[in-house]
Amino acid sequence: MIDPHPLLRALQGPPPPEAPPPWPGAVSRRGHAVLLALAALLLAAPVAAWRLRPAAEGWTLRGPAAAPEVDLRLAVQQGATVERVRARHRYRVGDRGFFQVAASAPGEVEVWVERAGQRTTMGHIQAGPAPTDLRSEDGLIAYGLEAPGRTRFCAASLGAPPTCLDLEAE
């Protein structure tokens, strides 16, 4: 008599392969939990900025208010004349810049000057739609062009990108 077991084993083929090894850098269960927590945090942050605000017709859900846009105007005194800044005009060392600021909505605006990697705050102003001069108790605030090269004049309200004007002095 023939033993059928070896024949049956040969018909079934080779044994099944072992489980494949994990992928390099595979995320563990703990890693999945951390990723889910981060995703929930990223989704919750913008939602937290939204809040209920009263409207004329009742309560509504509105997003965060946008920062006001700022309009920076600059007048330059060259000797006895004062003119608004002109594009690609060359200014001289000793010329002085005077600031005028307007904003799309009332709010505080910071005005500063950048020169040779240094930032100098010229002042803060409560600006609105009407242009307002930057001044102190002593009068208008001006910045003197001290050296040849580029000087950047900037203004921005909190949370908004700055509005800047560049002047070249020779």
KEKOL-681093 format. One line per field, with one value per atom (N, C-alpha, C, CB): residue in one letter; x, z, y. Coordinates in nm, 4 decimals. Glycine has a CB too. Layout:
N
resn: c(A|...) $
u: c(X|...) $
w: c(Z|...) $
v: c(Y|...) $
//
This chain:
170
resn: c(M|M|M|M|I|I|I|I|D|D|D|D|P|P|P|P|H|H|H|H|P|P|P|P|L|L|L|L|L|L|L|L|R|R|R|R|A|A|A|A|L|L|L|L|Q|Q|Q|Q|G|G|G|G|P|P|P|P|P|P|P|P|P|P|P|P|P|P|P|P|E|E|E|E|A|A|A|A|P|P|P|P|P|P|P|P|P|P|P|P|W|W|W|W|P|P|P|P|G|G|G|G|A|A|A|A|V|V|V|V|S|S|S|S|R|R|R|R|R|R|R|R|G|G|G|G|H|H|H|H|A|A|A|A|V|V|V|V|L|L|L|L|L|L|L|L|A|A|A|A|L|L|L|L|A|A|A|A|A|A|A|A|L|L|L|L|L|L|L|L|L|L|L|L|A|A|A|A|A|A|A|A|P|P|P|P|V|V|V|V|A|A|A|A|A|A|A|A|W|W|W|W|R|R|R|R|L|L|L|L|R|R|R|R|P|P|P|P|A|A|A|A|A|A|A|A|E|E|E|E|G|G|G|G|W|W|W|W|T|T|T|T|L|L|L|L|R|R|R|R|G|G|G|G|P|P|P|P|A|A|A|A|A|A|A|A|A|A|A|A|P|P|P|P|E|E|E|E|V|V|V|V|D|D|D|D|L|L|L|L|R|R|R|R|L|L|L|L|A|A|A|A|V|V|V|V|Q|Q|Q|Q|Q|Q|Q|Q|G|G|G|G|A|A|A|A|T|T|T|T|V|V|V|V|E|E|E|E|R|R|R|R|V|V|V|V|R|R|R|R|A|A|A|A|R|R|R|R|H|H|H|H|R|R|R|R|Y|Y|Y|Y|R|R|R|R|V|V|V|V|G|G|G|G|D|D|D|D|R|R|R|R|G|G|G|G|F|F|F|F|F|F|F|F|Q|Q|Q|Q|V|V|V|V|A|A|A|A|A|A|A|A|S|S|S|S|A|A|A|A|P|P|P|P|G|G|G|G|E|E|E|E|V|V|V|V|E|E|E|E|V|V|V|V|W|W|W|W|V|V|V|V|E|E|E|E|R|R|R|R|A|A|A|A|G|G|G|G|Q|Q|Q|Q|R|R|R|R|T|T|T|T|T|T|T|T|M|M|M|M|G|G|G|G|H|H|H|H|I|I|I|I|Q|Q|Q|Q|A|A|A|A|G|G|G|G|P|P|P|P|A|A|A|A|P|P|P|P|T|T|T|T|D|D|D|D|L|L|L|L|R|R|R|R|S|S|S|S|E|E|E|E|D|D|D|D|G|G|G|G|L|L|L|L|I|I|I|I|A|A|A|A|Y|Y|Y|Y|G|G|G|G|L|L|L|L|E|E|E|E|A|A|A|A|P|P|P|P|G|G|G|G|R|R|R|R|T|T|T|T|R|R|R|R|F|F|F|F|C|C|C|C|A|A|A|A|A|A|A|A|S|S|S|S|L|L|L|L|G|G|G|G|A|A|A|A|P|P|P|P|P|P|P|P|T|T|T|T|C|C|C|C|L|L|L|L|D|D|D|D|L|L|L|L|E|E|E|E|A|A|A|A|E|E|E|E) $
u: c(0.0813|0.0000|0.0879|-0.0937|0.0346|0.1097|0.0575|0.0963|0.1527|0.1164|0.0731|0.2367|-0.0547|-0.1019|-0.0519|-0.2526|-0.0040|0.0348|0.1446|0.0805|0.2531|0.3539|0.2987|0.4750|0.2114|0.1533|0.0623|0.0742|-0.0160|-0.1038|-0.0221|-0.1989|0.0858|0.1705|0.2319|0.2804|0.2709|0.3306|0.2281|0.3899|0.1016|-0.0026|-0.0390|-0.1263|-0.0261|-0.0615|0.0408|-0.0762|0.1560|0.2574|0.3401|0.1930|0.4240|0.5104|0.4297|0.6220|0.4865|0.4141|0.3946|0.4916|0.2913|0.2656|0.3828|0.1321|0.4084|0.5201|0.4868|0.5530|0.5919|0.5736|0.5178|0.7084|0.4681|0.4157|0.5289|0.3541|0.4995|0.6058|0.6562|0.5554|0.7824|0.8349|0.7678|0.9902|0.7641|0.7018|0.7827|0.6892|0.7123|0.7792|0.8724|0.6767|0.9845|1.0727|0.9991|1.2044|1.0102|0.9459|0.7959|0.9737|0.7460|0.6018|0.5588|0.5635|0.4380|0.3861|0.3196|0.2860|0.3587|0.3005|0.1620|0.3926|0.0965|-0.0347|-0.0214|-0.0985|0.0855|0.1094|0.1298|0.2335|0.2006|0.2213|0.0912|0.3159|0.0000|-0.1314|-0.2080|-0.2127|-0.1984|-0.2684|-0.2129|-0.2552|-0.0821|-0.0213|-0.0634|0.1324|-0.0625|-0.1035|-0.2497|-0.0815|-0.3351|-0.4764|-0.4939|-0.5581|-0.4180|-0.4266|-0.3808|-0.3415|-0.2730|-0.2257|-0.3278|-0.0913|-0.3884|-0.4893|-0.6086|-0.5357|-0.6510|-0.7631|-0.7279|-0.8019|-0.6031|-0.5591|-0.5575|-0.4194|-0.5077|-0.5044|-0.6444|-0.4273|-0.7384|-0.8753|-0.9464|-0.9528|-0.9097|-0.9780|-0.9311|-0.9563|-0.8069|-0.7537|-0.8328|-0.6080|-0.8592|-0.9378|-1.0810|-0.9402|-1.1365|-1.2736|-1.2792|-1.3261|-1.1717|-1.1697|-1.1694|-1.0472|-1.1183|-1.1154|-1.2550|-1.0183|-1.3442|-1.4820|-1.5604|-1.5485|-1.6499|-1.7299|-1.8625|-1.6531|-1.9545|-2.0839|-2.0713|-2.1904|-2.1242|-2.1227|-2.2633|-2.0195|-2.3019|-2.4344|-2.4379|-2.4745|-2.5466|-2.5684|-2.6973|-2.5757|-2.7251|-2.8446|-2.9713|-2.8516|-2.9750|-3.0955|-3.0961|-3.1095|-2.9915|-2.9838|-2.8422|-3.0856|-2.8240|-2.6915|-2.6544|-2.6861|-2.5296|-2.4798|-2.3400|-2.4799|-2.2980|-2.1635|-2.0753|-2.1614|-1.9737|-1.8855|-1.7410|-1.9059|-1.6596|-1.5170|-1.4441|-1.4555|-1.3142|-1.2366|-1.2270|-1.0961|-1.2247|-1.2166|-1.0782|-1.2471|-1.0736|-0.9459|-0.8786|-0.9659|-0.7458|-0.6706|-0.6886|-0.5198|-0.6981|-0.7166|-0.5949|-0.7441|-0.6216|-0.5139|-0.4635|-0.5612|-0.3326|-0.2702|-0.2170|-0.1563|-0.2385|-0.1858|-0.0803|-0.3003|0.0456|0.1550|0.1905|0.2791|0.1897|0.2306|0.3537|0.1142|0.4434|0.5689|0.5965|0.6860|0.6274|0.6692|0.8150|0.5797|0.8944|1.0376|1.0714|1.1228|1.1423|1.1888|1.3304|1.1845|1.3462|1.4765|1.5047|1.4804|1.5861|1.6101|1.4836|1.6579|1.4369|1.3176|1.1889|1.3313|1.1967|1.0764|1.0400|1.0971|0.9099|0.8582|0.7687|0.7797|0.7964|0.7178|0.6861|0.7932|0.5758|0.5459|0.6504|0.4032|0.6749|0.7746|0.7368|0.7877|0.8366|0.8166|0.8924|0.8633|0.8349|0.8973|1.0307|0.8037|1.1293|1.2625|1.3319|1.2525|1.2949|1.3616|1.4780|1.2616|1.5906|1.7068|1.7033|1.8404|1.7222|1.7240|1.8663|1.6280|1.8902|2.0244|2.0314|2.0643|2.1531|2.1772|2.1419|2.3271|2.0685|2.0242|1.8778|2.1089|1.8184|1.6750|1.5993|1.6305|1.4794|1.3999|1.2648|1.3801|1.2223|1.0924|0.9911|1.1062|0.8709|0.7595|0.6515|0.7032|0.5843|0.4902|0.3455|0.5167|0.2618|0.1177|0.0558|0.0655|-0.0402|-0.0949|-0.2471|-0.0477|-0.3050|-0.4504|-0.4726|-0.5195|-0.5887|-0.6207|-0.7639|-0.6007|-0.7898|-0.9241|-1.0259|-0.9221|-0.9797|-1.0666|-0.9878|-1.1151|-1.0545|-0.9823|-0.9033|-1.0794|-0.7825|-0.6987|-0.5591|-0.6931|-0.4804|-0.3439|-0.2518|-0.2948|-0.1646|-0.0687|0.0711|-0.1015|0.1642|0.3044|0.3774|0.3725|0.4642|0.5448|0.6917|0.5135|0.7696|0.9108|0.9944|0.9318|1.1260|1.2216|1.3244|1.2904|1.3602|1.4639|1.5804|1.4091|1.7000|1.8200|1.9380|1.8455|2.0080|2.1288|2.1034|2.2441|1.9902|1.9588|1.9075|2.0782|1.8934|1.8432|1.7005|1.9341|1.6174|1.4785|1.4606|1.3780|1.4105|1.3868|1.2385|1.4717|1.1731|1.0312|1.0191|0.9649|0.9394|0.9192|0.8022|0.8963|0.7049|0.5930|0.4716|0.5569|0.3684|0.2391|0.1348|0.2048|0.0349|-0.0669|-0.2029|-0.0355|-0.3063|-0.4437|-0.4885|-0.5391|-0.4987|-0.5302|-0.6708|-0.4283|-0.7285|-0.8596|-0.8579|-0.9718|-0.9746|-0.9798|-0.9180|-1.1221|-0.9205|-0.8614|-0.7111|-0.9309|-0.6275|-0.4827|-0.4497|-0.4082|-0.3593|-0.3202|-0.1688|-0.3752|-0.1151|0.0294|0.0812|0.0656|0.2000|0.2669|0.3356|0.3697|0.2932|0.3475|0.3641|0.2566|0.4427|0.4602|0.4094|0.6115|0.4300|0.3892|0.4670|0.4094|0.5874|0.6739|0.6470|0.8186|0.5660|0.5379|0.5497|0.6317|0.5637|0.5726|0.6995|0.5686|0.6884|0.8039|0.8637|0.7642|0.9961|1.0653|1.1836|1.1124|1.2250|1.3439|1.4409|1.3081|1.5639|1.6657|1.7435|1.7607|1.7596|1.8410|1.9864|1.8189|2.0475|2.1777|2.2959|2.1827|2.2744|2.3861|2.3358|2.4539|2.4255|2.3837|2.3318|2.5009|2.2406|2.1854|2.0352|2.2486|1.9818|1.8371|1.7885|1.7962|1.6787|1.6091|1.4642|1.6208|1.4111|1.2727|1.1872|1.2660|1.0766|0.9797|0.8571|0.9422|0.8109|0.7008|0.5976|0.7549|0.4757|0.3672|0.2786|0.2847|0.2245|0.1360|0.0494|0.2175|-0.0713|-0.1557|-0.1273|-0.3081|-0.1672|-0.1396|-0.2024|-0.1922|-0.1217|-0.1713|-0.1801|-0.3034|-0.1405|-0.1484|-0.0077|-0.2293|0.0079|0.1390|0.1706|0.1444|0.2990|0.3335|0.3203|0.4746|0.2983|0.3045|0.4375|0.1803|0.5213|0.6551|0.6854|0.7588|0.7681|0.8198|0.9719|0.7607|1.0419|1.1877|1.2383|1.2431|1.3388|1.4026|1.5510|1.3798|1.6071|1.7507|1.8120|1.7807|1.9146|1.9860|2.1256|1.9920|2.1711|2.3084|2.3887|2.3073) $
w: c(0.0000|0.0000|0.0000|0.1185|-0.0650|-0.0816|0.0216|-0.2288|0.0787|0.1750|0.0970|0.2717|0.1056|0.0259|0.0766|0.0240|0.1959|0.2539|0.1760|0.3961|0.1355|0.0584|-0.0743|0.0334|-0.1392|-0.2657|-0.2452|-0.3299|-0.1415|-0.1130|-0.0802|0.0039|-0.0042|0.0281|-0.0976|0.1260|-0.1921|-0.3159|-0.4001|-0.3952|-0.3983|-0.4742|-0.4138|-0.4811|-0.2851|-0.2203|-0.2464|-0.0716|-0.2905|-0.3202|-0.1980|-0.3750|-0.2128|-0.1003|0.0118|-0.1469|0.1308|0.2429|0.2142|0.3783|0.2715|0.2483|0.3013|0.3166|0.2365|0.2832|0.4178|0.1799|0.4868|0.6158|0.5907|0.6958|0.6942|0.6824|0.6376|0.8183|0.5488|0.5021|0.6172|0.3849|0.6100|0.7162|0.7074|0.7053|0.8178|0.8131|0.7237|0.9552|0.6659|0.5819|0.6672|0.5099|0.6085|0.6860|0.7177|0.6077|0.8391|0.8800|0.8989|0.7790|0.9105|0.9279|1.0592|0.9250|1.0604|1.1773|1.2695|1.1362|1.3964|1.4943|1.5355|1.6178|1.6187|1.6688|1.7471|1.7576|1.8218|1.8970|1.7983|1.9917|1.6882|1.5859|1.5223|1.4792|1.5002|1.4443|1.5397|1.4160|1.6677|1.7664|1.7645|1.9083|1.7556|1.7519|1.6257|1.7591|1.5106|1.3855|1.3900|1.2686|1.4464|1.4590|1.5501|1.5126|1.6583|1.7494|1.6795|1.8760|1.6021|1.5289|1.4245|1.4612|1.3542|1.2544|1.3210|1.1772|1.4348|1.5072|1.5515|1.6291|1.5956|1.6377|1.5194|1.7020|1.4046|1.2869|1.2387|1.1754|1.2524|1.2126|1.3148|1.1925|1.4415|1.5465|1.5528|1.6810|1.5159|1.5270|1.4437|1.4843|1.3136|1.2390|1.2907|1.0923|1.3378|1.3888|1.5144|1.4184|1.5948|1.7177|1.6866|1.8028|1.5707|1.5341|1.4967|1.4176|1.4594|1.4266|1.5562|1.3285|1.5629|1.6849|1.6508|1.7933|1.7429|1.7234|1.7481|1.8162|1.6564|1.6710|1.6453|1.5736|1.7158|1.6897|1.5534|1.8004|1.4831|1.3560|1.3692|1.2348|1.2709|1.2772|1.2865|1.1544|1.2186|1.2170|1.3263|1.0826|1.4024|1.5041|1.5090|1.4754|1.5782|1.5925|1.4667|1.7155|1.4224|1.3069|1.3370|1.1787|1.2602|1.2732|1.1709|1.2537|1.2179|1.1274|1.1559|1.1416|1.0546|1.0680|1.1333|0.9323|1.1578|1.2203|1.1280|1.2570|1.1875|1.1087|1.0459|1.1969|0.9226|0.8540|0.9047|0.7004|0.9059|0.9469|0.8418|0.9668|0.8845|0.7871|0.6957|0.8597|0.5709|0.4775|0.5045|0.3297|0.4885|0.5199|0.3920|0.6233|0.3816|0.2705|0.3286|0.1963|0.2881|0.3353|0.2256|0.3757|0.2611|0.1676|0.2267|0.1421|0.1390|0.1842|0.1028|0.1714|0.1718|0.1074|0.1434|0.1515|0.0457|0.0693|0.0527|-0.0272|0.1517|0.1476|0.0907|0.2900|-0.0222|-0.0852|-0.0866|-0.2308|0.0056|0.0179|0.0647|-0.1164|-0.0145|0.0226|-0.0334|-0.0255|-0.1185|-0.1791|-0.1130|-0.3299|-0.1093|-0.0567|-0.1637|0.0788|-0.2025|-0.3047|-0.2575|-0.4395|-0.3109|-0.2856|-0.3546|-0.3345|-0.3011|-0.3564|-0.4986|-0.2689|-0.5867|-0.7261|-0.7530|-0.8232|-0.8384|-0.8713|-0.9413|-0.9607|-0.9043|-0.9650|-0.9622|-1.1070|-0.8681|-0.8536|-0.7564|-0.8029|-0.7851|-0.6969|-0.5985|-0.7796|-0.4733|-0.3684|-0.3175|-0.2519|-0.2456|-0.1970|-0.0460|-0.2328|-0.0008|0.1434|0.2025|0.1761|0.3118|0.3752|0.3485|0.3275|0.2425|0.2193|0.3363|0.0832|0.3633|0.4770|0.4289|0.5830|0.4832|0.4493|0.5594|0.4225|0.5206|0.6130|0.5822|0.6023|0.6855|0.6716|0.6800|0.7773|0.5971|0.6038|0.5879|0.4927|0.6751|0.6801|0.6749|0.8072|0.6006|0.6004|0.6117|0.4695|0.6609|0.6757|0.6310|0.8226|0.5827|0.5346|0.6480|0.4635|0.7705|0.8892|1.0028|0.9296|1.0929|1.2025|1.2850|1.2925|1.3236|1.4065|1.4198|1.3494|1.5031|1.5268|1.4170|1.6653|1.3691|1.2640|1.3142|1.1299|1.2931|1.3266|1.2006|1.3881|1.2143|1.1028|1.1396|1.0727|1.0457|1.0728|0.9465|1.1298|0.9671|0.8584|0.8702|0.8628|0.7564|0.7524|0.6699|0.6930|0.7277|0.6592|0.7036|0.6888|0.6090|0.6364|0.7442|0.6799|0.7341|0.8282|0.9630|0.8494|0.9835|1.1095|1.0914|1.1604|1.1906|1.1875|1.2957|1.2083|1.2556|1.3488|1.3479|1.3106|1.4628|1.4734|1.4815|1.5975|1.3902|1.3874|1.4754|1.2447|1.4935|1.5803|1.5512|1.5662|1.6321|1.6163|1.5972|1.7395|1.5153|1.4840|1.4782|1.3507|1.5245|1.5080|1.3705|1.6234|1.2768|1.1385|1.1026|1.0417|1.0077|0.9537|0.8045|1.0230|0.7423|0.5973|0.5498|0.5520|0.6325|0.5928|0.6226|0.6674|0.5279|0.5530|0.6746|0.4294|0.7590|0.8820|0.8873|1.0060|0.9229|0.9353|1.0604|0.9382|1.0509|1.1677|1.2391|1.1279|1.3617|1.4345|1.5812|1.4186|1.6465|1.7914|1.8503|1.8309|1.9794|2.0423|1.9848|2.1945|1.9330|1.8804|1.7342|1.8965|1.6654|1.5246|1.4409|1.4709|1.3102|1.2188|1.2442|1.0734|1.2276|1.2436|1.1054|1.3128|1.0945|0.9668|0.9863|0.9089|0.8762|0.8770|0.7740|0.8469|0.8171|0.7270|0.6609|0.8019|0.5292|0.4568|0.4940|0.2997|0.5653|0.6280|0.5426|0.7575|0.4525|0.3759|0.2401|0.4519|0.1422|0.0112|0.0226|-0.0892|-0.0671|-0.0683|-0.0515|0.0405|-0.0319|-0.0238|0.1196|-0.0796|0.1361|0.2637|0.2391|0.3229|0.3250|0.3108|0.4209|0.3164|0.3800|0.4710|0.4730|0.4274|0.5917|0.6020|0.7054|0.6371|0.6860|0.7823|0.7778|0.7511|0.8929|0.8979|1.0224|0.8960|1.0099|1.1269|1.1808|1.0925|1.3031|1.3674|1.2872|1.5123|1.2507|1.1802|1.0299|1.2317|0.9755|0.8303|0.7721|0.7966|0.6457|0.5838|0.5676|0.4470|0.5744|0.5667|0.4257|0.6164|0.4204|0.2971|0.3034|0.2811|0.2005|0.2044|0.0789|0.2217|0.0961|-0.0142|-0.0029|-0.0115|-0.1149|-0.1156|-0.1787|-0.1908|-0.1143|-0.1698|-0.1869|-0.0783|-0.2960|-0.3206|-0.2994|-0.4646|-0.2179|-0.1947|-0.2522|-0.0422|-0.3100|-0.3644|-0.3008|-0.5166) $
v: c(-0.1157|0.0000|0.1251|-0.0019|0.2304|0.3542|0.4553|0.4099|0.5214|0.6264|0.7508|0.6597|0.7993|0.9130|1.0492|0.9132|1.0549|1.1849|1.2557|1.1656|1.1896|1.2628|1.3130|1.1745|1.2373|1.2802|1.4027|1.1643|1.3987|1.5129|1.6380|1.4798|1.6201|1.7344|1.7939|1.6935|1.7114|1.7594|1.8336|1.6432|1.7908|1.8580|1.9948|1.7694|2.0096|2.1357|2.2455|2.1148|2.2180|2.3182|2.3522|2.4433|2.4508|2.4872|2.5521|2.5821|2.5570|2.6188|2.7686|2.5976|2.8293|2.9724|3.0567|3.0161|3.1708|3.2545|3.3173|3.3648|3.3560|3.4229|3.5629|3.4298|3.6237|3.7604|3.8531|3.8095|3.9494|4.0383|4.1261|4.1264|4.1661|4.2532|4.3903|4.2673|4.4635|4.5963|4.6896|4.6560|4.7862|4.8859|4.9688|4.9766|5.0114|5.1010|5.2306|5.1314|5.2749|5.3996|5.3863|5.5064|5.2646|5.2465|5.3105|5.0956|5.3658|5.4357|5.3343|5.5475|5.3386|5.2479|5.2980|5.2343|5.2219|5.2657|5.3957|5.1566|5.4080|5.5313|5.6468|5.5162|5.6196|5.7222|5.7650|5.6721|5.6678|5.7010|5.7922|5.5725|5.7651|5.8474|5.9902|5.7859|6.0031|6.1365|6.2106|6.1266|6.1422|6.2055|6.2493|6.1102|6.1674|6.2046|6.3255|6.0866|6.3309|6.4454|6.5738|6.4202|6.5661|6.6838|6.7291|6.6538|6.6329|6.6684|6.7369|6.5430|6.6864|6.7476|6.8887|6.6623|6.9095|7.0429|7.1390|7.0360|7.0942|7.1799|7.2158|7.1122|7.1246|7.1544|7.2423|7.0257|7.2288|7.3047|7.4496|7.2382|7.4775|7.6138|7.7144|7.6162|7.6886|7.7871|7.7998|7.7502|7.6898|7.6941|7.7801|7.5514|7.7785|7.8579|8.0075|7.8216|8.0463|8.1878|8.2388|8.2102|8.1501|8.1880|8.1980|8.0852|8.2916|8.3054|8.3727|8.3870|8.3608|8.4242|8.5737|8.3622|8.6521|8.7974|8.8501|8.8632|8.9567|9.0116|9.0802|9.1105|9.0643|9.1334|9.2134|9.0323|9.2964|9.3809|9.2961|9.4728|9.1825|9.0990|8.9925|9.0325|8.9797|8.8752|8.8200|8.7620|8.7093|8.6502|8.5730|8.5582|8.5903|8.5155|8.4651|8.6031|8.3682|8.3146|8.3843|8.1596|8.4546|8.5280|8.4905|8.6808|8.4990|8.4704|8.5857|8.4404|8.5663|8.6733|8.7940|8.6235|8.9108|9.0342|9.0462|9.1585|9.0932|9.1116|9.2385|9.1179|9.2366|9.3547|9.4642|9.3208|9.5893|9.6974|9.7129|9.8294|9.7492|9.7780|9.9191|9.7625|9.9392|10.0674|10.1311|10.0494|10.2621|10.3417|10.4351|10.4225|10.4158|10.5001|10.5993|10.4147|10.7263|10.8317|10.8990|10.9364|10.9350|10.9935|11.1191|10.8920|11.2283|11.3525|11.3748|11.4746|11.4166|11.4367|11.5837|11.3501|11.6360|11.7744|11.7751|11.8406|11.8454|11.8638|12.0136|11.8025|12.0564|12.2006|12.2695|12.2608|12.3673|12.4439|12.3835|12.5868|12.2794|12.2213|12.0886|12.2007|12.0644|11.9378|11.8771|11.9584|11.7515|11.6810|11.5406|11.6764|11.4860|11.3452|11.2599|11.3080|11.1422|11.0504|11.0130|10.9236|11.0154|10.9760|10.8465|11.0884|10.7621|10.6333|10.6566|10.5475|10.5785|10.5776|10.7137|10.5302|10.7997|10.9292|10.9112|11.0404|10.9725|10.9635|11.0812|10.9633|11.0484|11.1505|11.1673|11.1129|11.2735|11.3037|11.2822|11.4486|11.2537|11.2454|11.3814|11.2052|11.3811|11.5054|11.5363|11.6203|11.4761|11.4941|11.4321|11.4299|11.4859|11.4364|11.3855|11.5476|11.2709|11.2126|11.2358|11.0635|11.2803|11.3015|11.1989|11.4472|11.1477|11.0376|11.0838|10.9337|11.0208|11.0396|10.9006|11.1413|10.8670|10.7316|10.7361|10.6584|10.6410|10.6192|10.4688|10.6786|10.4288|10.2863|10.2614|10.2396|10.1397|10.1060|10.1028|9.9713|10.0822|10.0848|10.1502|9.9388|10.2198|10.2845|10.1837|10.3601|10.2230|10.1372|10.1928|9.9975|10.1268|10.1715|10.1190|10.1252|10.2070|10.1730|10.2081|10.2484|10.1172|10.1430|10.1879|10.0162|10.2872|10.3381|10.3178|10.4906|10.2615|10.2383|10.2570|10.0979|10.2632|10.2797|10.1672|10.4216|10.1065|10.0034|10.0557|9.8694|10.0492|10.0979|10.0136|10.2493|9.9530|9.8737|9.7681|9.9657|9.6985|9.5913|9.6373|9.5089|9.7669|9.8210|9.8707|9.9351|9.8443|9.8908|9.9968|9.7719|10.1132|10.2242|10.2565|10.3505|10.2407|10.2749|10.4261|10.2067|10.4822|10.6265|10.6680|10.6738|10.5785|10.6108|10.5245|10.7561|10.5430|10.4775|10.5865|10.3862|10.5554|10.6551|10.5882|10.7267|10.6575|10.6113|10.6591|10.6651|10.5674|10.6034|10.5584|10.5414|10.6283|10.5953|10.6210|10.6773|10.6297|10.6500|10.7822|10.6437|10.8848|11.0134|11.0115|11.1325|11.0584|11.0618|11.1479|11.1148|11.0961|11.1632|11.1725|11.0891|11.2900|11.3079|11.2388|11.4571|11.1802|11.1239|11.2393|11.0104|11.2637|11.3785|11.3440|11.5016|11.4265|11.4186|11.5503|11.3919|11.5695|11.6955|11.8133|11.6885|11.7856|11.8924|11.9249|11.8535|11.8471|11.8727|11.7464|11.9788|11.7657|11.6522|11.5718|11.7002|11.4396|11.3516|11.3278|11.2161|11.3443|11.3262|11.2325|11.4624|11.1681|11.0831|11.1381|10.9332|11.1697|11.2220|11.1096|11.3141|11.1167|11.0182|11.0445|11.0270|10.9505|10.9721|10.9287|10.8998|10.8328|10.7779|10.7320|10.6606|10.7214|10.6711|10.5276|10.6777|10.4910|10.3558|10.3565|10.2721|10.2369|10.2197|10.2343|10.0834|10.3059|10.3187|10.2797|10.4647|10.1935|10.1457|10.2067|9.9897|10.2689|10.3296|10.2393|10.4767|10.1963|10.0994|10.1411|9.9617|10.0906|10.1103|9.9866|10.2409|9.9478|9.8310|9.8379|9.6993|9.7849|9.7662|9.6269|9.7850|9.6016|9.4734|9.3601|9.4725|9.2611|9.1437|9.1584|9.1089|9.2721|9.2928|9.3014|9.4216|9.2641|9.2810|9.4296|9.2092|9.4662|9.6083|9.6648|9.6295|9.7952|9.8727|9.9463|9.9728|9.9314|9.9891|10.0697|9.8798|10.1714|10.2526|10.2538|10.3992|10.2344|10.2357|10.3644|10.1134|10.4250|10.5443|10.5153|10.6694|10.5618|10.5518|10.6892|10.4982|10.6957|10.8225|10.8105|10.8582|10.9201|10.9222|11.0319|10.9406) $
//
